[in-house]
């Protein structure tokens, strides 16, 4: 199914992130669905933008749980869906499934086993999945996935009372410290107090790969309104700066902003989900990047980090 067909299709139950980088900005019938998904947690070798490699932990999903960019898993649900996620643990340690704001204190999934986690899709908003047992260490190892819940009535809005948006992108921020990853892969310990990341990502990609990947290259048209869902699955603050445009922060962790003003930089805290609206007012290509200078490098080399492009026509 190509982009046009997908955007014209009705969406029922969970859906994957599309090859265009968009999640569906189309109406869906206002009825709950029964959703059964499978996730696998396993170690993998990640090739970094400079050609070096390191070991990461990651979730991978089945055909209906494919994440954006280079992320192996991600879910799009509708509020009220009855969801069962079955997790297979191929890591050498016990994990569980945590969804901040939705699921906590869940049962343990031992190495080599599987566990099922049931929940009702919550209110519309942006969330993420991670392991609650390893906590920050798991996120540092890249064990996370985005979760987007669309409104039950199918409306293309972030906050009740908003004007509808035309398109939406989910942009997951993360970083890694190869010293940590290499130590954990070797069965050693690592003190997170010494955490100093040296590679940075949007949807698991670093610039310039972010520009050539349709899920991180934001395509838009003058006159549209674009919804951007930032999810910071990393351990550091990311001040994201917009060239050529101002944005409006609508929600932080599903809580509506009291005062919405135009901004060209937005601070996104660790483990935070921040939803923005971007009115498209002028054509051209513009960048979004972290204002934390190391975050636009790869092992010190600029500009191979958390930098993406927006193109308006």
N, C-alpha and C positions, 0 to 999 in steps of 0.2 A: 504494500500500500504506500503510495507516494504522499508527499506533504499535502497536496490539494485534496486527495481522496480522504486522508485522515481527518482534515479539518472540516470536511463536509459530512463526515459520518457521524451517526449518533454514537454515544459512548455509554457502555453499560458495564457495571462492575469496575474492577481495577483496570488500569491501563498503564502501559509502559511510557517512558519518556520517548518522544518521537525523534526521528533522525534529523528533524529541523531544529531541534533544541526547544521547541515549544511543547508545553502541555496543553491539552485541548481547551481552546477558548470557544467552545460551542455549547449549545444547550443539550442537556441530558434529561431524560424523564425523571421526574421527582419521585423516585421510589428507591428504597434500599435494596441493595444486592447482597448476595452471599458470596464472599470472596475467599478462596483458598489459595495460598501462595506458599512456595517453598524457597528458603534461603539456605545457602551453605556458607559457613565461615571457614576459611582456610588460609594458609600461607601462600604467597605468590612472589615471583620475582618481578620487580617493577623497573623498567628501563627509564631512566631520567633523561631530561632534555639534552644533557651533555654526553649521553651515551653510556654513562656509568650505570650500575645496577645496585639495588638493595632489596632486602626482603621486607614485604609488607604483609599485614593481615587484611583480609577483605571479605565482605559479603558479596556473593554472586547470587543472582536470582534466576528463576525460570523465565519462560518466554513472556510472562506478564509482569516481571519485576526487574526490568532492565533499567539501569540508571543512566543519567545524562553524561555526555563526554566519555571519559575513561573509567567512570565508576561502574562497578559490576552489578549494582542493585539500586533500585529506587522505586517507590510506589506512588501511584496517583489513585486516590479513593474519592468517594462522595460521602458527605456527612450522613451518618446513619447506617452505612454498610456494616454487615456482620462479617468480621474478618477473622480468619484463622491463619496464622503464620507458622509453618513448620520449619524449625531450624535444625540443620545438621551441622555438628561441630567436628571439623577435621583439624582443629588446632590441638596443640599438646597440653592445653589447660582448660579447665572448666570456664564456661561463659554463661551468660543469660541474655535476654532481650529486654532492653530498656528503651522506652519512647518518652522522653521528658514531657510532662504534661498529660500523658495518656497511660503508660504502663510503668510500674515500678515494683520493686521487691518481687520479681518473678522467679519462677523455679529455675534451678541450675540445670544446665545441659553439659553433661560430662564429656570428656574427649572420646570421640568415636561413637557418640550416641546422637539421638535426635529428641527434640522436645517441641510441643505445640503450645502456642500462645494465642488466646482468643480475646478479642475486644471489639467494641463497637466504634466505628470511625467517629471521632469527635467533631466538634464544631469546625467549620471551614478555617483553614489556616495552613501555615508551614511548620513542619515538624522534622525530626530526624530519628533514625534508629541507631543504637550503639549497644555495646556490651556494658552492663551495669557492674560486673564484678571487677574487671580490670580498670574501669574508670578512665582517667586521663591517659593512662598508658595505652589502653586499647585505641583511643582516638589518635594518639601519637603514632600508633602503628597502622593507621588508616582504616580501622574497623568501624565503619559507619555507612549510612545510606540516607538519602533524603526521602521525606514523606510529605506529599501535598494532599490536602483534603479540600475538595471543591464543595461549594454550597449545595445543600440538598435540593434547592430549586433550580440548579443549573445556571444561576446568574454569574456573569463574568465580573465579579466585584471582589475586592479585598476586605472592605469594611461596609456594613449596612449603611445605606444612604449615599454611598459613593456613586459617581458616574461609572459606567462600565468601561473596562479596558478592552483593547483589541487583540493583544497578544500577551503571553506571559512566558518568562524564562526563569528557571531555577538554577542558581549559581552557588555551588558549594565551595567554600573556602577551606583550605587545609594546608598543612606544612609538615615537613618531617626533618628530623635530625638523624643523619645516616649513622652517627655513632650509636644512637639508641637502637635503631633498627638492626644494625649489624651485631650489637651485643645481645639483643634478645634472640636473634636467629641462632647465635652461637650457644644459647642456653645460659647466658650470663645475666647479671642484674644490671640495672641502670638507674641512677639517682635522678629523678625528674627535676631536682633542684639545679642540675647542671644542663638542663635542656636548652639547646641553642640551635634552632632549626636552620638548615642551610639550603632547603629546596621548598618551593612554594607553588600552590596549585589553585586553579579554578576548575571544578569538576574533574579533578585528577590530572589536569593538563597544565603545562607551563607555556608561556609565550616563546616562540611564535606558533606552537601547535594550537593554541587557543583561537587563533585567527582563522586557521584552515578548517577547524572543526565546527560544523553548523550548530552544535549545541552550546557553544560558548561565543560564537560570532553573532552578535545581536543585530538582526536585520529588521528594519522598520521603515515606515512611510510617514512623510510629513502629514500632520493632522491626526495621526493615531495617538493613542495612549498605551504605553507599554507597562506591564507589571513586572517587576524584578523581585524575585524571592531569593534573598541572600541567606545562606545557612553557614555559620562559622563552626565547622566541626573540629577546628584546630584548637590549640592551647594559648594562642596569643591574640591580642586585639588587632583588628584590621580596619584602619581608617580608609575606606574606599572613596576615591576622588574621581569626579566626572569632568571630562573635558567638554566644553561646548554646550553643556546642558546643566540644568538644575533639576533636582528630584524632590519628591515629597514623601517623607517617611509616614506610612499609614499605621503600621503595627510593629511592636517589638514583642516577640514571644506571644503572639495573638492578642496582645493588649493594645487597644487603639491609642495612638498619640493624642494627648490633650490639645497640643498646639501644633498644627501642621504648617510648616514654613518651607520655602524653597531653599535647598541646600546644594552645594557642589561637592561636599564631602560628608560622609556618613560613617560614624564609628560603629563597628560591629563587634560586640564582645564575644569572647569564647563561649561556645555552646549556645549561641543566640541565633534566633531566626528573625530577620528584619525584612518586612515587605515594603516596597517602594512603588510609587507611580512616577513615570517619566512621560510628560507631554512632549511629543515630537514636533518641534517648531522650526527646524532648519535642516537642509540637506547637508550631506558630507560624511566623512569618517572621523570618528572621535574615539578616544581611549577611556577606559575605566581601569584604574590601577590602584594598588595600595600606596598610601602616602608614607608607609613605613619602608624606607628605602631598601633594606635587605630583602623585603618581600617581593621586589621586582628583580631579583638576581637568582642565579642557580650556582651555588657554591662560590658566591662572590662575583659571578660574571653577570653584568647588566646587558639587556633587560629580560632575562629568561625566567620570569617568575609569574606572579599573580597580576597579569595584565591582559585585558581583552579589548576587542574593538566593537564599536557600534557603527553601523552604516545606515544612513537615512537617505531615502530617495523621494 
